[in-house]
């Protein structure tokens, strides 16, 4: 809802007015956003880690572009987690005004999710244990939305990245792909087993609903993997500039 | 003879000592009770374990007279915690409202102890509200929109407190009426008198004060529109013109609606009682909107965007640990609106700063993926005490299936 009003506002204001509005929003504490949340999850700093803008940088950001960027990201994440909207992080169309903030928040999001997944000891277990007990379905959703974020980042930021950053992003992409295949494998095995059992055993409503949710996730992510959405070949093979 | 004399002396000493001990037990609380207060009751309260503190106080109260209650309150004050009446009042309210405790279970003596606390809270609140600047004999005339905004916020907070107090008077009524239906033989005359507090009269006073605030706010809004009109016509500062345009749009309309919906007989402020005031305000607001021009539209879009952004950032739903709205939101537009919002304008905390996180969810996308599938369960603990052998157990109290997320 907020974006609907902000987007309309951007169409109507002059650049001078936009500057005044940005100041107006900056002056109000509730609209402060902190970035680089991923530093709590990162196992080690890398080429994609956020750099402080100064020695005194507390990663506190203010202004309308940060406010819009965050709203856009959260909206896209809901679409990316629970729907089959293609390229949600691109489809939501961040405006040129907020684009730099949006990309910064998107990269921070990818770092957070990537490192949280890599450091979570339950994730590997989820690729080997029945989804009923391991949260494989939830993890698959998390990996799915992270891959979509990574894909959008690669498309929008390629020209700004150096070769080391390309390589790191490609490694992350490979890791997430592998993880998703493992999770989908265990989910597929479960769905197949349920289909066989259903012919001979009565399942509870909860079990049927869970199996249906697993089926939906399989179809959605298989489509993503097939389309190559997350496996962005361009940046993986781009020669050094 | 000497033996008989010694026996008589010994007997007299035994009787004297017994009488002395007996009188000490009745006259002041003993060391064991003091230890209980310092080492069990106060720490339980500080640790927010109100179940324990209430249970201990309830048991203790049965053995105390009025003087001893005062002594207990002194010791509690030394430990930095409220007195018995206040502790029990707040804990029981939580138990009745949040956990469905039957008020019948609260003993009359406890009700008699806590009702004066409730009454004095209402009186303190009314005194505090009447001390507000807007209650001065002459209504303040502010020079800036920001000052009007601060005044409106202060009135909004005060009005919420008064409305909550009105609801609490009904709670007080309920407890008192329940207590009066019981056997009161163990209560002193003073305690019985506490059960006769007239919450109906207090409720009327609170409602009247809240109404006065509403009238004051309406009149302040009319004054704010006058100032805002000057600003949109004359100021070169775009930020100030945005603020002013918002006041014209929002506060102007609120003032018009208030005057339109209120019978003249209900009003006491002379300006608002003027038979021409509604027409006059409507004309002012319309002229002001024309003066504001397209700034009015830009202001409306900005403020609406900021309002909805705040809801998205800080709002918590009733389910899914605050991440989700109620299941009814799937089918009802009305049910999509309610959210728990911070009582004061929030100030975000830096991650890892150690203080309580504001907002609670730094990024919603960090968490929403956790919902297994489009269904979630609300659970209730089924055992009240847990040990190594008996861990917490839960039962599912409701299950909500989502056919679409929002």
Interface residues (C-beta under 8 A of the other chain):
Chain A: X1 X2 X3 X4 X5 X6 X8 X9 X12 X13 X16 X17 X20 X21 X23 X24 X25 X29 X30 X31 X32 X33 X34 X37 X40 X58 X59 X60 X67 X70 X71 X73 X74 X77 X78 X81 X82 X83 X109 X112 X113 X135 X137 X138 X141 X142 X145 X206 X209 X210 X213 X214
Chain B: X238 X239 X242 X294 X297 X298 X301 X302 X304 X305 X306 X307 X308 X309 X310 X311 X312 X313 X314 X345 X346 X347 X348 X350 X351 X352 X362 X363 X364 X365 X366 X368 X369 X370 X371 X372 X373 X374 X375 X399 X401 X405 X406
